[in-house]
Amino acid sequence: MATIVPNTFTTYKWADDEEEFGSIILTIGNRQRIQNEIATIAQQIINIEYDPEKTLQFVQQDSHLKGQLQALQWLLDASEAAQKALFELQQDSPKTD
């Protein structure tokens, strides 16, 4: 179980196994929701229209959306990597009956 670490921002201290697997593996519903958000953001990026009189606004909006997209993609990638690592660990562990 994670415990709160007192500091300026809220952080948590995880046990080693929680840090490696439990804290990042997403449920199917979580992955689906994140994927839907990625699709929505990608559509917004495609729909941004460039106005030569508002170049800075265009760049800021594009950067903001791409940052959101990258953060959400990182969550999916980290979850997938943790699932693969856990699967490999389970495959390598000796079977007991």
C-alpha positions in Angstrom: 0.0 0.0 0.0 1.4 3.4 -1.0 2.1 5.9 1.7 2.1 9.7 1.3 5.5 11.4 1.4 5.3 14.9 2.9 6.7 17.5 0.5 5.6 20.5 -1.5 3.7 18.3 -4.0 1.9 15.1 -3.1 4.0 12.0 -3.9 3.7 8.5 -2.7 6.2 5.8 -1.6 5.4 2.4 -3.1 6.7 -1.0 -2.2 9.1 -2.4 -4.8 6.5 -4.7 -6.4 3.9 -2.0 -6.4 6.2 0.5 -8.1 7.2 -1.9 -10.8 3.8 -3.4 -11.7 0.8 -2.6 -9.6 0.9 1.2 -9.8 1.1 1.4 -13.6 -0.9 -1.5 -15.0 -4.2 -0.1 -16.2 -7.5 -1.9 -16.4 -9.1 -2.5 -19.8 -11.6 0.2 -19.1 -8.8 2.6 -18.2 -6.9 1.8 -21.4 -10.1 2.3 -23.4 -10.9 5.6 -21.8 -7.4 6.9 -22.4 -7.5 5.7 -26.0 -10.7 7.6 -26.5 -9.1 10.7 -25.1 -6.1 10.3 -27.4 -8.5 10.0 -30.4 -10.4 13.1 -29.4 -7.2 15.1 -28.9 -5.7 13.9 -32.2 -8.9 15.1 -34.0 -8.5 18.5 -32.3 -4.9 18.7 -33.5 -6.0 17.9 -37.1 -8.8 20.5 -36.9 -6.6 23.4 -35.7 -6.7 26.1 -38.3 -3.7 28.3 -38.8 -4.3 32.1 -38.8 -1.3 34.1 -39.8 -2.5 36.9 -37.5 -2.5 34.5 -34.5 0.6 32.5 -35.0 1.5 32.4 -31.3 -2.0 31.3 -30.3 -1.8 28.5 -32.9 1.6 27.3 -31.7 0.4 27.3 -28.0 -2.8 25.4 -28.8 -0.9 22.8 -30.9 1.8 22.4 -28.3 -0.8 22.0 -25.5 -2.7 19.3 -27.3 0.4 17.4 -28.3 1.6 17.5 -24.7 -1.7 16.0 -23.6 -1.5 13.4 -26.3 2.1 12.4 -25.3 1.3 12.2 -21.6 -1.7 9.9 -22.3 0.4 7.8 -24.7 3.1 7.4 -22.1 0.5 6.0 -19.7 -0.6 3.4 -22.2 3.0 2.5 -23.1 4.1 2.2 -19.5 1.1 0.0 -18.7 1.9 -2.3 -21.6 5.6 -2.5 -20.7 4.7 -3.4 -17.1 2.2 -6.0 -18.3 4.9 -7.6 -20.5 7.5 -7.6 -17.8 5.0 -9.2 -15.3 4.1 -11.8 -17.8 7.7 -12.7 -18.5 8.4 -12.8 -14.7 5.5 -15.2 -14.3 6.7 -17.4 -17.2 10.2 -17.6 -15.6 9.1 -18.4 -12.1 9.1 -22.0 -11.1 5.7 -23.7 -11.1 4.5 -25.2 -7.7 1.7 -27.6 -7.4 
